[in-house]
Amino acid sequence: MSSRPGVVLLLGSALFAAACDRQATAPEQATASAPASDEVVAGSAPPAGAAKAAATGFDRSHVGEAAPTAAFVAPDGKQVTFADFRGKPLLVNLWATWCAPCIAELPTLDDAAGRLGDRVRVLTIAQDLDEKPDKVTKFLAARGFKRLAPYRDPAVALSTAYAANLPATILYDARGREVWRRLGGFEWNTPEAMRAIAEASQVAG
C-alpha cells in the first residue's frame, strides 16, 4: 500500500465527514481525516524506537525534530504557528468535537494545565472541518473548562503533518523541538504524565 499524504487535502469535506464516524484500529483513537490518511499511517515503515514506544506509549523516535510550520487559528481568529509559542515547553493536543476518546481526556488536560502553570503551555487544537468558527468555543465553554483555549485547525493541516489519528499529543521543548508524542487517549494529570511532561524542561537549552 503506497503512502499518499497529499491526498488528504484533496478529498474534501464529504469524505472527511464520513471518516469521522468510524474508529481507527486502536480502540482509543479516532480517524482524524479521510480514509486515505489510514494508508499514510499503515504504509509507513515503523520508525526507529517503535518497539519502545509500543511498550511505554510515548514515542521518542522523532526526538529533536522541529515542529510543523503549518498555520492554525487562534481564539481571536488570527493565524498562528508553533513558532509563536517558543520560549517555554509546549504540550500540543490534537482533538475534535466528534472524537469520543479526545473528549474523555480533555478534563485531564484542563487539570494538567492548572498543575503545570507557567512552566508548560498546554495547547489544544481542534481538528474539526466546520465553517462555524464558534463551534469549538461553545463546545469548550459548555463543559466548563477553565484553561483550554479554542484553537482550531479547520484545514486539518497538523493531523496531516503528523500523519496521525486522534487524539494525538506532542511535547516540545522551549526551542520548538519534539521530545515525544503519544497517540490515543490518556490521563494527563497523573504522576506518569507529569513525569513525562517534565522531560521537556530537562532538555538543554
Stockholm file with secondary structure:
# STOCKHOLM 1.0

chainA/1-205         MSSRPGVVLLLGSALFAAACDRQATAPEQATASAPASDEVVAGSAPPAGAAKAAATGFDRSHVGEAAPTAAFVAPDGKQVTFADFRGKPLLVNLWATWCAPCIAELPTLDDAAGRLGDRVRVLTIAQDLDEKPDKVTKFLAARGFKRLAPYRDPAVALSTAYAANLPATILYDARGREVWRRLGGFEWNTPEAMRAIAEASQVAG
#=GR chainA/1-205 SS CCCCGGGGGGSHHHHHHHHHTSBCSSTTCBCCSCTHHHHHHHHSCCCTTHHHHHHHSCBCTTTTCBCCCCCEECTTSCEECGGGGTTSCEEEEEECTTCHHHHHHHHHHHHHHHHHTTSSEEEEEECCCCSCTTHHHHHHHHTTCSSCCCEECTTCHHHHHHTCCBSEEEEECTTSBEEEEEESCCCTTSHHHHHHHGGGGGSCC
#=GC SS_cons         CCCCGGGGGGSHHHHHHHHHTSBCSSTTCBCCSCTHHHHHHHHSCCCTTHHHHHHHSCBCTTTTCBCCCCCEECTTSCEECGGGGTTSCEEEEEECTTCHHHHHHHHHHHHHHHHHTTSSEEEEEECCCCSCTTHHHHHHHHTTCSSCCCEECTTCHHHHHHTCCBSEEEEECTTSBEEEEEESCCCTTSHHHHHHHGGGGGSCC
//
